[in-house]
Amino acid sequence: MGKNKSKSIQLSQTDRKELEQFSASDKHSVRLVKRAKIILALDESEGRKKETQDAIADRVGVSRQTVIDTKNSFLTAGSASAFLQRKKRETPPVAPKVTGELEAHIIALACGKAPEGHARWTLRLLADRAVELGHVDSLSHMTVSRLLKKLNLSLT
């Protein structure tokens, strides 16, 4: 069995111009600019000779594996525009504690009568009561503050 010949990169004039402008700009992250430079160096369109992966890695300041990974990423992206965009997270790193349901419970508490022995609700009392009632495992008084501020509510 022979080794599969890897696909070459053939940039259109539009894609090449976009990558050149992108890599010359000071507006983008260093990582993305390096990715653009790697693809430009791998381009074999219009009779260009691509550089070796080691030469590209040395010139751009990355590892040989980064050159390989960048090439594969470009080939799967389909276009220069898609390739140059940062991938958006599908979910946040930590799920938000405050849901619409919790917001409703806190608002109901804040609008209700203050606990016995207190003239009015405080942020800490609201947070503690939400935990006591089992609406959430733990809750900071600052989270309650941000929630009320977002809803333009105050405890006065």
N, C-alpha and C positions, 0 to 999 in steps of 0.2 A: 504494500500500500504506500502510495506516495503522499507527500505532505500537500495539504490544500494550499493553493496559491492565495495569498491574502488579497483582498480587494484593494484596488488603488483609488486614490482620491482624485476626482476630476471636477474641479470647481468651475462653475459658470463665471462669466465676467462679472455678473452682478454679485455673486457670493464672494468672489475674490476681492472686489472693491469694498464690500461691506466689512470683510475681515481685515483688510488693510486699514480702513478708517478706524475700525474698532481698536486695533492694536496700537495705533498712533495716538489715540485719545488718552487724556489723563483722567477721564471721568469714571473709569471702570476699575474693578478690583484687579490686583496683580495676577491673581489666579486665572481670571477669565482672559486677560490680555495674553498670558502665557499660552493658554489653550488656543487662542486665535493664531498666535505665531507658530505653534506646532503644526496646525492644519495648513497654514500657508507654506511651510517648509515641506510638507508631504504632498503638496499639489503637483500633479503630473499633467495638468491640462496644457494645451497649446505647446506641446513638445518640451515642457519643463522637465528637468531631471530632479527627482526628489533626493533630498539628502538622506544619509544613513540615519537610523534611529539614534545611534550613539552620538553622531555629530550634532543632531538636533538637541538631544538631551544636554550636551555640554554647552551649546550656544545659548539655550533658553534657561538653563539652570535648574533642570529637573532630572529625575531618574529616567532610565530607558523604559521602565515599566509605565511611567506616567505618559510617555509618548505613545506607547501601545494602547493604554487605556483611553487616552484622548482620541486617538484614531477610531477605535471601536465605538466610542461615544458619539463621534461625529457621524459615522456611518449609520448608526441607529437613529440619530436625530432627524435625518432626512433633509434638513436645510440649515444654512448658516444662522439664520434668525433663531430657529428653535435651539440650536446648539449653544448659542451665546447667552441664553436666558438661564438664570438660576432656577433650579427646580423648586417648586413651591411645596411646602410641607402639606400633607393631607390632614394631619391632626397635630394639635399643639403638643409639645413635649410632655406637658402635664395637663390632664383634663381640668377644666375650671370647676371649682367647688360650688360657685354660686350659679344655680340654675334658675330658671323662671319660677319654679315651684318654691325654692328657698327664698327668692326675692318676695314672693307673695306672703310667705309666712312671717318674714321679718317686718314687712310693711304692716301686716295685721297686728303684730305684737306692738309695733311703735305707735300705732293709732289707738291701741287699747289702753286700758287703765294701767298705770304704773304699778309695780309690785308693792306689796305692803311694806311700809317703812321707808318708802322713797317717794319724793315729790314728783319725779318724772323719770322717764327712761334715760339711761345713759348708753353709750355705745357698748361698753363692757357688759352691762346688764342684758342688752339685746343679744349679744354674741353668746353669753353664757346660757340664756334661756333657750336659744335655738338649739344648742347642744343638749341641754337637759331634756327638751321635748323630742330629741332624736331626729331632728331634721337634717343634721349633719354631724359627722364625727368630731370635728374641731373647727373652730372659726375664730379668727382674730377680730378684735374690735376695729382694727384699721380696715379690714375687709367690709365690715358693716358701714364704716364711715364712707368708703369709696362708693358703695352701693347707694347709700342715701344721697350722696353728692351727685351721682350720675342721674338719679331720679329727681333731683332738685327738691329734696325733702330735708327738713332739719328737725332736731329734737326739741327746739325751743317752744 
